[in-house]
Amino acid sequence: MGDIIPERTSFLIAAEINIIKHQTEKMVLNNFIEIGRRLAEAKGLIKYGEWGKWLKEEVGFSLQQTSRIWGTSCAYRLSNPRLYEYAYYTKSSFTFIKG
């Protein structure tokens, strides 16, 4: 009823934009890392010589795109090794990978 609506100023709007921008950058980085993890897992399962074909047909990536994703993922891993420890399931066992 008696809610006071703060005045919208250019400074407030800029702050909101910067918060959204920061959240987006963080989300994109996290998604690149997750994609990189799954690419590494898949590469271990794909037959020799089939990697490029699999990338193109199954996920729509070129080798160059994959290299960029891995580069981003590796750069992050090297700068934050404790945050990059992760676990995943292989076909027959639970595997823990550290950095």
N, C-alpha and C positions, 0 to 999 in steps of 0.2 A: 504494500500500500504506500507507505511513505519512503520507499527506497530512493536513495539519492544516487543519481547516475553521474559518475565523474565526467568532467569535460574531456572530450577527446582532443588531445593536442598532437602536434607533429612529433614531439618527443616520445609520447606514449606509443604512438603508432610505430615509430622507428624501433622502440624497445621490443614491441610485439613481433615485428618483422625479424629482428635479430635473434630472438628466441626461436622462432620457427625455423630460421635459416640454420641455426646451430643444431636443432633437433633433426633436421633433414640431413645435414652432413654426417651426424652420428649414425643415423639409420642407414644411410648409403654405405658408410664404412663397415658397419656390422654386417650388412647384407653381402658385401664383397667378400668379407672374411668367411661367412658361412658358405657362399658359393665356392670359394677357394678350397675349403675343407672337403666339400663334396666332390669337387673335381679331382682332388688328390686321391680320394677314396676310389672314385670311378676309374682313374688311370691305372690303379693296381688291379682292376678286374678286367680291363679291356685287353684283348689279344694284341700282340706286337704288330705294328703296322696298321692297326684299325683306329687309332686314336683320333686322327683328323676327321675321318669319316664319321665316327661316333659323335664327335663334337658338333659337326655340321647337321647331321640328321636328327639327333636326339635333343640337343639344346639350342641349336641355331647359332653356335659360336664358331668363329674362325680360330685358327691357331694363334693369330695375333691378338685377338680379343682375350683369349685364355691366358696368354702371356701377360697381358696388362693386369688382369684380375689377380693372377698369381703374384705379380710384382707388388701390387698394392697389399695383398695379404701377407706376403713375406716381409715387406717393409714394416708393416704394423707389428708382425710377430717379433721382429728383431728389436723394435723399439719398446715392446711391452711383453717380454717373454713369459712372465708369470700369468698374464691374462690370456695367453694363447694356448695354454694346456687344455687339452680336450680329449674326450673319449668317444669312440664310436664302435658299432658292431660290424664285424666282418662276417663272412659266410658262416664260419664255424665257431668263432670265439669273440670274447670281448677284448678289445685292444685299447691300451692307453698309450697315447702319443704325447710326448712332451716336446714342445717347441720344435 
